[in-house]
């Protein structure tokens, strides 16, 4: 298919308009369009409608052949505008970007369009007409590979027709061809596919994972409850389950002692549940992994509880530093230095990069009397 060069055509329009000593506004008035349309034509950002082309060429003293840089343009445009004159599917496809959908539909009543030309015409047809033509052009109802090319231009209920006339077993059999259709199908349809896919042993995990973004949360959660535990699949599904369902799975796994295996779920779990789990689990690795996904005030709460009970060791303090609030950290450092500046300085200096300038200045400011922490800095 030959595409018109909008840039070249725009330059021809601009040059011819200037030669005729016309402004964009005057040319627009002659053609019954807004001057912005003329401006867009001349900049190559759009093309004139086919109905405007003969008048445009006449006003600018150009032939259509010259304007469109196409030897048969005059005859082709005339044929396309004559409702009774038959044109080839090739010509119709090439001029479709310049035609209104109703004009294209009128011409298609006398033209048999094959699949390749229909693909090119699809963006310019109404979804109703496209669906009608597809039922004629697709002899095999389960030719989902071809159907995928048209999916972006069909309504959900129109696309549903090809799904409804195919058995679920056949849909699963052709799953790889159906996969590109998933974003355009209803969640109800994809939920049914999910159930069927889970019952098919020879489908790879990758095939199942392609469904995850397009099924309902309830169906996905139900599937996770019924199938054998597969942590890779659980973690792949987590972004699409929603916080409530992911938290339920998290709690179930935690109750089974699977704390180490579920760290991939942490970003998707309710922070209150995560906070409780973090305090109950005596697993430093799990505790550290959960901190980035807690709210700042929750981290502060944990930090205060830990520091109330005992002075934090260097490694334990480092775990908290990126996540605790500056104010809470400052209060802790200030309190420890006040107790024993000499002993605690080396242990606490790791916290200094996480404090702001004013807080550091306060720590380093020398009081009027007595020994001070700053004398050891």
ZANUVO-430751 format. One record per residue (C-alpha): x, y, z; residue in one letter. Coordinates in nm, 3 decimals, always signed. Example, Ala and Ser with C-alpha at 12.3 -4.5 7.8 and 13.67 -1.06 7.14 Angstrom:
site px +1.230	py -0.450	pz +0.780	koltor A
site px +1.367	py -0.106	pz +0.714	koltor S
***
This chain:
site px +0.000	py +0.000	pz +0.000	koltor X
site px +0.135	py +0.342	pz -0.100	koltor X
site px +0.095	py +0.607	pz +0.167	koltor X
site px +0.060	py +0.971	pz +0.075	koltor X
site px +0.355	py +1.187	pz +0.175	koltor X
site px +0.180	py +1.448	pz +0.388	koltor X
site px +0.497	py +1.655	pz +0.418	koltor X
site px +0.544	py +1.692	pz +0.042	koltor X
site px +0.174	py +1.759	pz -0.016	koltor X
site px +0.177	py +2.020	pz +0.261	koltor X
site px +0.471	py +2.202	pz +0.103	koltor X
site px +0.293	py +2.205	pz -0.235	koltor X
site px -0.019	py +2.354	pz -0.075	koltor X
site px +0.185	py +2.621	pz +0.105	koltor X
site px +0.386	py +2.716	pz -0.204	koltor X
site px +0.080	py +2.730	pz -0.429	koltor X
site px -0.117	py +2.934	pz -0.174	koltor X
site px +0.164	py +3.190	pz -0.150	koltor X
site px +0.193	py +3.202	pz -0.527	koltor X
site px -0.180	py +3.284	pz -0.538	koltor X
site px -0.120	py +3.550	pz -0.271	koltor X
site px -0.370	py +3.395	pz -0.033	koltor X
site px -0.355	py +3.383	pz +0.345	koltor X
site px -0.429	py +3.059	pz +0.528	koltor X
site px -0.752	py +3.219	pz +0.652	koltor X
site px -0.863	py +3.314	pz +0.299	koltor X
site px -0.792	py +2.965	pz +0.166	koltor X
site px -0.979	py +2.819	pz +0.463	koltor X
site px -1.281	py +3.043	pz +0.391	koltor X
site px -1.291	py +2.933	pz +0.025	koltor X
site px -1.291	py +2.569	pz +0.133	koltor X
site px -1.528	py +2.607	pz +0.429	koltor X
site px -1.275	py +2.485	pz +0.685	koltor X
site px -1.094	py +2.645	pz +0.978	koltor X
site px -0.762	py +2.810	pz +0.912	koltor X
site px -0.602	py +2.569	pz +1.162	koltor X
site px -0.686	py +2.289	pz +0.918	koltor X
site px -0.493	py +2.465	pz +0.642	koltor X
site px -0.204	py +2.522	pz +0.882	koltor X
site px -0.198	py +2.151	pz +0.970	koltor X
site px -0.203	py +2.053	pz +0.600	koltor X
site px +0.090	py +2.279	pz +0.521	koltor X
site px +0.293	py +2.144	pz +0.812	koltor X
site px +0.225	py +1.787	pz +0.706	koltor X
site px +0.036	py +1.709	pz +1.027	koltor X
site px -0.286	py +1.611	pz +0.849	koltor X
site px -0.432	py +1.573	pz +0.500	koltor X
site px -0.734	py +1.736	pz +0.335	koltor X
site px -1.054	py +1.531	pz +0.320	koltor X
site px -1.105	py +1.372	pz -0.021	koltor X
site px -1.419	py +1.587	pz -0.072	koltor X
site px -1.205	py +1.901	pz -0.043	koltor X
site px -0.930	py +1.789	pz -0.278	koltor X
site px -1.091	py +1.889	pz -0.614	koltor X
site px -1.180	py +2.240	pz -0.486	koltor X
site px -0.838	py +2.279	pz -0.325	koltor X
site px -0.660	py +2.185	pz -0.647	koltor X
site px -0.880	py +2.421	pz -0.850	koltor X
site px -0.823	py +2.718	pz -0.615	koltor X
site px -0.447	py +2.662	pz -0.621	koltor X
site px -0.435	py +2.601	pz -0.998	koltor X
site px -0.291	py +2.254	pz -0.947	koltor X
site px -0.395	py +1.922	pz -1.092	koltor X
site px -0.481	py +1.649	pz -0.846	koltor X
site px -0.214	py +1.433	pz -1.010	koltor X
site px +0.046	py +1.699	pz -0.926	koltor X
site px -0.089	py +1.781	pz -0.580	koltor X
site px -0.096	py +1.419	pz -0.466	koltor X
site px +0.209	py +1.322	pz -0.673	koltor X
site px +0.011	py +1.033	pz -0.819	koltor X
site px -0.044	py +0.990	pz -1.198	koltor X
site px -0.403	py +0.861	pz -1.175	koltor X
site px -0.514	py +1.076	pz -0.881	koltor X
site px -0.771	py +1.280	pz -1.076	koltor X
site px -0.949	py +0.970	pz -1.207	koltor X
site px -0.925	py +0.788	pz -0.874	koltor X
site px -1.067	py +1.074	pz -0.668	koltor X
site px -1.351	py +1.114	pz -0.918	koltor X
site px -1.431	py +0.742	pz -0.898	koltor X
site px -1.421	py +0.743	pz -0.520	koltor X
site px -1.667	py +1.032	pz -0.505	koltor X
site px -1.904	py +0.870	pz -0.754	koltor X
site px -2.123	py +0.636	pz -0.550	koltor X
site px -2.205	py +0.415	pz -0.848	koltor X
site px -1.850	py +0.373	pz -0.977	koltor X
site px -1.660	py +0.064	pz -0.864	koltor X
site px -1.303	py +0.103	pz -0.741	koltor X
site px -1.043	py -0.158	pz -0.659	koltor X
site px -0.980	py -0.260	pz -0.300	koltor X
site px -0.623	py -0.135	pz -0.349	koltor X
site px -0.740	py +0.216	pz -0.440	koltor X
site px -0.995	py +0.223	pz -0.160	koltor X
site px -0.733	py +0.117	pz +0.091	koltor X
site px -0.489	py +0.386	pz -0.020	koltor X
site px -0.741	py +0.670	pz -0.005	koltor X
site px -0.917	py +0.552	pz +0.315	koltor X
site px -0.721	py +0.793	pz +0.542	koltor X
site px -0.876	py +1.082	pz +0.344	koltor X
site px -1.232	py +0.952	pz +0.350	koltor X
site px -1.516	py +0.963	pz +0.602	koltor X
site px -1.630	py +0.624	pz +0.737	koltor X
site px -1.969	py +0.645	pz +0.563	koltor X
site px -1.802	py +0.709	pz +0.227	koltor X
site px -1.580	py +0.405	pz +0.275	koltor X
site px -1.881	py +0.195	pz +0.376	koltor X
site px -2.071	py +0.300	pz +0.064	koltor X
site px -1.781	py +0.193	pz -0.157	koltor X
site px -1.744	py -0.140	pz +0.021	koltor X
site px -2.092	py -0.247	pz -0.087	koltor X
site px -1.947	py -0.312	pz -0.432	koltor X
site px -1.603	py -0.437	pz -0.330	koltor X
site px -1.494	py -0.773	pz -0.189	koltor X
site px -1.210	py -0.708	pz +0.053	koltor X
site px -0.955	py -0.972	pz +0.146	koltor X
site px -0.804	py -0.996	pz +0.492	koltor X
site px -0.486	py -0.805	pz +0.414	koltor X
site px -0.673	py -0.505	pz +0.275	koltor X
site px -0.927	py -0.527	pz +0.556	koltor X
site px -0.643	py -0.495	pz +0.806	koltor X
site px -0.536	py -0.172	pz +0.638	koltor X
site px -0.894	py -0.042	pz +0.631	koltor X
site px -0.977	py -0.139	pz +0.992	koltor X
site px -0.872	py +0.194	pz +1.154	koltor X
site px -1.106	py +0.384	pz +0.922	koltor X
site px -1.418	py +0.169	pz +0.951	koltor X
site px -1.690	py +0.173	pz +1.212	koltor X
site px -1.663	py -0.123	pz +1.446	koltor X
site px -2.006	py -0.246	pz +1.330	koltor X
site px -1.902	py -0.259	pz +0.965	koltor X
site px -1.567	py -0.415	pz +1.050	koltor X
site px -1.736	py -0.692	pz +1.252	koltor X
site px -1.974	py -0.761	pz +0.962	koltor X
site px -1.691	py -0.782	pz +0.709	koltor X
site px -1.488	py -1.004	pz +0.939	koltor X
site px -1.761	py -1.264	pz +0.962	koltor X
site px -1.738	py -1.290	pz +0.583	koltor X
site px -1.359	py -1.270	pz +0.555	koltor X
site px -1.273	py -1.519	pz +0.832	koltor X
site px -1.395	py -1.860	pz +0.716	koltor X
site px -1.247	py -2.032	pz +1.021	koltor X
site px -1.413	py -1.910	pz +1.341	koltor X
site px -1.113	py -2.012	pz +1.548	koltor X
site px -0.858	py -1.821	pz +1.340	koltor X
site px -0.760	py -1.616	pz +1.646	koltor X
site px -0.420	py -1.524	pz +1.508	koltor X
site px -0.587	py -1.325	pz +1.229	koltor X
site px -0.854	py -1.192	pz +1.462	koltor X
site px -0.591	py -1.042	pz +1.693	koltor X
site px -0.500	py -0.787	pz +1.424	koltor X
site px -0.854	py -0.647	pz +1.435	koltor X
site px -0.911	py -0.657	pz +1.813	koltor X
site px -0.815	py -0.290	pz +1.879	koltor X
site px -1.086	py -0.173	pz +1.637	koltor X
site px -1.375	py -0.388	pz +1.763	koltor X
site px -1.609	py -0.340	pz +2.055	koltor X
site px -1.585	py -0.592	pz +2.338	koltor X
site px -1.923	py -0.748	pz +2.256	koltor X
site px -1.828	py -0.781	pz +1.888	koltor X
site px -1.506	py -0.958	pz +1.972	koltor X
site px -1.699	py -1.176	pz +2.213	koltor X
site px -1.886	py -1.330	pz +1.917	koltor X
site px -1.582	py -1.531	pz +1.808	koltor X
site px -1.522	py -1.647	pz +2.163	koltor X
site px -1.883	py -1.754	pz +2.217	koltor X
site px -1.896	py -1.968	pz +1.903	koltor X
site px -1.586	py -2.161	pz +2.013	koltor X
site px -1.580	py -2.434	pz +2.278	koltor X
site px -1.372	py -2.364	pz +2.586	koltor X
site px -1.157	py -2.668	pz +2.509	koltor X
site px -1.078	py -2.520	pz +2.168	koltor X
site px -1.000	py -2.184	pz +2.325	koltor X
site px -0.742	py -2.344	pz +2.553	koltor X
site px -0.604	py -2.547	pz +2.263	koltor X
site px -0.547	py -2.220	pz +2.074	koltor X
site px -0.438	py -2.030	pz +2.384	koltor X
site px -0.116	py -1.895	pz +2.234	koltor X
site px -0.317	py -1.741	pz +1.949	koltor X
site px -0.579	py -1.608	pz +2.193	koltor X
site px -0.326	py -1.443	pz +2.426	koltor X
site px -0.306	py -1.117	pz +2.221	koltor X
site px -0.687	py -1.088	pz +2.252	koltor X
site px -0.689	py -1.100	pz +2.633	koltor X
site px -0.671	py -0.719	pz +2.687	koltor X
site px -0.980	py -0.675	pz +2.469	koltor X
site px -1.198	py -0.950	pz +2.620	koltor X
site px -1.427	py -0.911	pz +2.920	koltor X
site px -1.305	py -1.019	pz +3.264	koltor X
site px -1.590	py -1.274	pz +3.274	koltor X
site px -1.455	py -1.441	pz +2.960	koltor X
site px -1.100	py -1.435	pz +3.088	koltor X
site px -1.217	py -1.579	pz +3.421	koltor X
site px -1.366	py -1.877	pz +3.237	koltor X
site px -1.042	py -1.918	pz +3.046	koltor X
site px -0.847	py -1.911	pz +3.371	koltor X
site px -1.049	py -2.198	pz +3.515	koltor X
site px -1.004	py -2.402	pz +3.199	koltor X
site px -0.632	py -2.327	pz +3.170	koltor X
site px -0.575	py -2.437	pz +3.531	koltor X
site px -0.726	py -2.774	pz +3.445	koltor X
site px -0.496	py -2.823	pz +3.145	koltor X
site px -0.175	py -2.988	pz +3.254	koltor X
site px +0.021	py -2.942	pz +2.933	koltor X
site px +0.007	py -2.562	pz +2.941	koltor X
site px +0.322	py -2.397	pz +3.074	koltor X
site px +0.323	py -2.161	pz +3.371	koltor X
site px +0.406	py -1.882	pz +3.125	koltor X
site px +0.070	py -1.935	pz +2.953	koltor X
site px -0.113	py -1.905	pz +3.282	koltor X
site px +0.080	py -1.593	pz +3.379	koltor X
site px -0.031	py -1.419	pz +3.060	koltor X
site px -0.388	py -1.429	pz +3.195	koltor X
site px -0.309	py -1.274	pz +3.532	koltor X
site px -0.352	py -0.903	pz +3.441	koltor X
site px -0.686	py -0.962	pz +3.270	koltor X
site px -0.891	py -1.171	pz +3.514	koltor X
site px -1.095	py -1.059	pz +3.814	koltor X
site px -0.932	py -1.055	pz +4.156	koltor X
site px -1.192	py -1.295	pz +4.294	koltor X
site px -1.126	py -1.551	pz +4.019	koltor X
site px -0.752	py -1.519	pz +4.064	koltor X
site px -0.776	py -1.564	pz +4.441	koltor X
site px -1.002	py -1.867	pz +4.396	koltor X
site px -0.750	py -2.020	pz +4.157	koltor X
site px -0.467	py -1.966	pz +4.407	koltor X
site px -0.669	py -2.140	pz +4.678	koltor X
site px -0.745	py -2.444	pz +4.464	koltor X
site px -0.411	py -2.508	pz +4.296	koltor X
site px -0.099	py -2.657	pz +4.464	koltor X
site px +0.129	py -2.400	pz +4.624	koltor X
site px +0.356	py -2.245	pz +4.361	koltor X
site px +0.546	py -1.949	pz +4.507	koltor X
site px +0.664	py -1.828	pz +4.168	koltor X
site px +0.303	py -1.812	pz +4.052	koltor X
site px +0.188	py -1.654	pz +4.379	koltor X
site px +0.444	py -1.376	pz +4.345	koltor X
site px +0.357	py -1.323	pz +3.977	koltor X
site px -0.012	py -1.290	pz +4.069	koltor X
site px +0.038	py -1.057	pz +4.367	koltor X
site px +0.034	py -0.726	pz +4.170	koltor X
site px -0.306	py -0.818	pz +4.025	koltor X
site px -0.474	py -0.962	pz +4.336	koltor X
site px -0.523	py -0.641	pz +4.528	koltor X
site px -0.411	py -0.579	pz +4.884	koltor X
site px -0.698	py -0.765	pz +5.055	koltor X
site px -0.652	py -1.092	pz +4.868	koltor X
site px -0.272	py -1.077	pz +4.880	koltor X
site px -0.285	py -1.018	pz +5.255	koltor X
site px -0.505	py -1.327	pz +5.302	koltor X
site px -0.257	py -1.543	pz +5.110	koltor X
site px +0.030	py -1.386	pz +5.306	koltor X
site px -0.136	py -1.470	pz +5.639	koltor X
site px -0.206	py -1.828	pz +5.529	koltor X
site px +0.154	py -1.881	pz +5.424	koltor X
site px +0.286	py -1.716	pz +5.738	koltor X
site px +0.076	py -1.951	pz +5.951	koltor X
site px +0.240	py -2.242	pz +5.770	koltor X
site px +0.586	py -2.111	pz +5.858	koltor X
site px +0.667	py -1.991	pz +5.507	koltor X
site px +0.807	py -1.652	pz +5.614	koltor X
site px +1.125	py -1.681	pz +5.408	koltor X
site px +0.936	py -1.783	pz +5.095	koltor X
site px +0.691	py -1.493	pz +5.091	koltor X
site px +0.918	py -1.190	pz +5.088	koltor X
site px +0.809	py -1.129	pz +4.728	koltor X
site px +0.458	py -1.057	pz +4.855	koltor X
site px +0.564	py -0.783	pz +5.097	koltor X
site px +0.500	py -0.484	pz +4.865	koltor X
site px +0.138	py -0.593	pz +4.822	koltor X
site px +0.043	py -0.675	pz +5.183	koltor X
site px -0.151	py -0.445	pz +5.417	koltor X
site px +0.107	py -0.257	pz +5.624	koltor X
site px -0.074	py -0.320	pz +5.955	koltor X
site px -0.060	py -0.696	pz +5.896	koltor X
site px +0.301	py -0.662	pz +5.792	koltor X
site px +0.382	py -0.467	pz +6.108	koltor X
site px +0.231	py -0.738	pz +6.327	koltor X
site px +0.412	py -1.012	pz +6.137	koltor X
site px +0.741	py -0.824	pz +6.160	koltor X
site px +0.722	py -0.802	pz +6.538	koltor X
site px +0.613	py -1.163	pz +6.582	koltor X
site px +0.860	py -1.327	pz +6.346	koltor X
site px +1.200	py -1.385	pz +6.505	koltor X
site px +1.371	py -1.377	pz +6.170	koltor X
site px +1.610	py -1.082	pz +6.114	koltor X
site px +1.605	py -1.129	pz +5.735	koltor X
site px +1.224	py -1.117	pz +5.722	koltor X
site px +1.218	py -0.818	pz +5.957	koltor X
site px +1.469	py -0.628	pz +5.742	koltor X
site px +1.283	py -0.714	pz +5.420	koltor X
site px +0.952	py -0.582	pz +5.555	koltor X
site px +1.077	py -0.236	pz +5.665	koltor X
site px +1.065	py -0.067	pz +5.318	koltor X
site px +0.693	py -0.148	pz +5.291	koltor X
site px +0.584	py -0.008	pz +5.627	koltor X
site px +0.459	py +0.345	pz +5.676	koltor X
site px +0.706	py +0.590	pz +5.831	koltor X
site px +0.507	py +0.613	pz +6.155	koltor X
site px +0.501	py +0.233	pz +6.179	koltor X
site px +0.879	py +0.214	pz +6.143	koltor X
site px +0.911	py +0.484	pz +6.408	koltor X
site px +0.688	py +0.279	pz +6.639	koltor X
site px +0.904	py -0.031	pz +6.590	koltor X
site px +1.222	py +0.170	pz +6.636	koltor X
site px +1.102	py +0.323	pz +6.962	koltor X
site px +0.995	py -0.016	pz +7.094	koltor X
site px +1.335	py -0.162	pz +7.011	koltor X
site px +1.534	py +0.128	pz +7.156	koltor X
site px +1.322	py +0.144	pz +7.472	koltor X
site px +1.416	py -0.211	pz +7.557	koltor X
site px +1.788	py -0.184	pz +7.485	koltor X
site px +2.058	py +0.006	pz +7.299	koltor X
site px +2.071	py -0.106	pz +6.938	koltor X
site px +2.379	py -0.286	pz +6.815	koltor X
site px +2.550	py -0.137	pz +6.511	koltor X
site px +2.399	py -0.386	pz +6.263	koltor X
site px +2.048	py -0.347	pz +6.406	koltor X
site px +2.072	py +0.032	pz +6.387	koltor X
site px +2.184	py +0.018	pz +6.024	koltor X
site px +1.871	py -0.180	pz +5.932	koltor X
site px +1.647	py +0.102	pz +6.056	koltor X
site px +1.841	py +0.405	pz +5.929	koltor X
site px +1.698	py +0.439	pz +5.574	koltor X
site px +1.338	py +0.405	pz +5.696	koltor X
site px +1.302	py +0.573	pz +6.036	koltor X
site px +1.205	py +0.941	pz +6.045	koltor X
site px +1.481	py +1.196	pz +6.101	koltor X
site px +1.309	py +1.332	pz +6.411	koltor X
site px +1.280	py +0.991	pz +6.579	koltor X
site px +1.640	py +0.907	pz +6.488	koltor X
site px +1.759	py +1.246	pz +6.619	koltor X
site px +1.585	py +1.194	pz +6.953	koltor X
site px +1.749	py +0.855	pz +6.989	koltor X
site px +2.099	py +0.978	pz +6.898	koltor X
site px +2.067	py +1.283	pz +7.121	koltor X
site px +1.954	py +1.072	pz +7.414	koltor X
site px +2.235	py +0.819	pz +7.375	koltor X
site px +2.505	py +1.085	pz +7.344	koltor X
site px +2.371	py +1.261	pz +7.650	koltor X
site px +2.411	py +0.941	pz +7.850	koltor X
site px +2.767	py +0.870	pz +7.751	koltor X
site px +2.913	py +1.066	pz +7.459	koltor X
site px +3.250	py +0.894	pz +7.469	koltor X
site px +3.116	py +0.540	pz +7.458	koltor X
site px +2.839	py +0.597	pz +7.210	koltor X
site px +3.005	py +0.827	pz +6.958	koltor X
site px +3.167	py +0.558	pz +6.741	koltor X
site px +2.852	py +0.347	pz +6.747	koltor X
site px +2.621	py +0.636	pz +6.654	koltor X
site px +2.825	py +0.814	pz +6.387	koltor X
site px +2.676	py +0.576	pz +6.130	koltor X
site px +2.344	py +0.760	pz +6.187	koltor X
site px +2.479	py +1.107	pz +6.112	koltor X
site px +2.427	py +1.093	pz +5.730	koltor X
site px +2.057	py +1.034	pz +5.793	koltor X
site px +2.012	py +1.350	pz +6.002	koltor X
site px +1.959	py +1.697	pz +5.860	koltor X
site px +2.195	py +1.992	pz +5.900	koltor X
site px +2.001	py +2.156	pz +6.182	koltor X
site px +1.994	py +1.833	pz +6.382	koltor X
site px +2.367	py +1.783	pz +6.337	koltor X
site px +2.433	py +2.143	pz +6.440	koltor X
site px +2.231	py +2.087	pz +6.757	koltor X
site px +2.438	py +1.780	pz +6.842	koltor X
site px +2.764	py +1.962	pz +6.781	koltor X
site px +2.672	py +2.285	pz +6.962	koltor X
site px +2.870	py +2.334	pz +7.283	koltor X
site px +2.669	py +2.427	pz +7.594	koltor X
site px +2.802	py +2.703	pz +7.816	koltor X
site px +2.915	py +2.471	pz +8.095	koltor X
site px +3.048	py +2.123	pz +8.139	koltor X
site px +3.181	py +1.855	pz +7.909	koltor X
site px +2.973	py +1.805	pz +7.600	koltor X
site px +2.935	py +1.542	pz +7.331	koltor X
site px +3.086	py +1.772	pz +7.073	koltor X
site px +3.424	py +1.768	pz +7.249	koltor X
site px +3.463	py +1.410	pz +7.135	koltor X
site px +3.364	py +1.471	pz +6.774	koltor X
***
